[in-house]
Amino acid sequence: MNDIFEKLTNRLLEKNESLSYAQARSWVELLWEDTEATYAKSGRYNGAEVTENLVSTWIERHGGQLHLIQSDNPKYKHLLNRDDHLKH
């Protein structure tokens, strides 16, 4: 799983130079967890490969703008809403 997260994080960093590595990784984990939880609740979870494809698609379509979103999620707020991260 770590290899998949690393690959998705690096792809997001390619799409968005405004994110630090920690922010990009947080976004990948947030998108992953939200996708799996949503599909599991609906009874339509189809495995990690489908989740990877969905997260990858969202990164391709929206990755360049993710730094503009402010999060209220306490699990990620301290990582996503900071401007003092070192950029890659």
C-alpha positions in Angstrom: 0.0 0.0 0.0 2.8 2.4 0.8 4.1 2.0 -2.8 0.8 3.0 -4.2 0.5 6.0 -1.9 4.1 7.0 -2.8 3.3 6.8 -6.6 0.1 8.8 -6.2 1.8 11.4 -4.0 4.6 11.9 -6.6 2.0 12.2 -9.3 0.2 14.9 -7.3 3.4 16.7 -6.7 4.0 16.8 -10.5 0.5 18.3 -11.0 0.7 20.8 -8.1 4.0 22.6 -7.3 2.3 24.5 -4.5 2.0 21.5 -2.2 4.7 20.2 0.0 5.4 16.4 0.1 3.5 16.2 3.5 0.5 18.0 2.1 0.4 15.9 -1.1 0.7 12.7 0.9 -2.1 13.9 3.2 -4.3 14.6 0.2 -3.7 11.1 -1.2 -4.5 9.5 2.1 -7.6 11.6 2.6 -8.9 10.8 -0.9 -8.1 7.1 -0.5 -9.8 6.8 2.9 -12.9 8.8 1.8 -13.3 6.7 -1.4 -13.0 3.4 0.4 -15.4 4.5 3.2 -17.9 5.8 0.7 -17.9 2.7 -1.4 -17.9 0.4 1.7 -21.0 2.2 3.2 -22.8 1.8 -0.1 -21.9 -1.9 -0.3 -20.0 -1.4 -3.6 -16.4 -1.6 -2.5 -14.4 -3.2 -5.3 -10.9 -3.3 -3.9 -7.7 -1.3 -3.8 -7.2 -1.3 -7.6 -10.5 0.5 -8.2 -9.7 3.0 -5.4 -6.3 3.6 -6.9 -7.8 4.3 -10.3 -10.4 6.8 -8.8 -7.8 8.6 -6.8 -5.5 8.8 -9.8 -8.3 10.2 -11.9 -9.1 12.9 -9.3 -5.4 13.8 -9.1 -5.3 14.2 -12.9 -8.4 16.3 -13.0 -8.2 18.3 -9.8 -4.7 17.9 -8.5 -3.5 21.3 -9.7 -6.1 23.1 -7.6 -6.0 21.1 -4.3 -3.8 23.6 -2.6 -6.7 26.1 -2.8 -9.0 23.9 -0.6 -9.1 24.6 3.1 -10.0 21.6 5.3 -12.0 21.5 8.5 -11.2 17.8 9.0 -9.3 17.7 12.3 -7.2 14.7 11.1 -5.8 16.7 8.2 -6.4 20.4 9.0 -2.9 21.0 10.6 -1.3 19.5 7.4 -3.4 21.0 4.7 -4.0 24.5 5.9 -0.4 25.5 6.7 1.7 27.7 4.4 5.0 27.1 6.0 5.7 23.6 4.5 8.8 23.3 2.4 7.9 22.8 -1.2 9.4 20.1 -3.4 
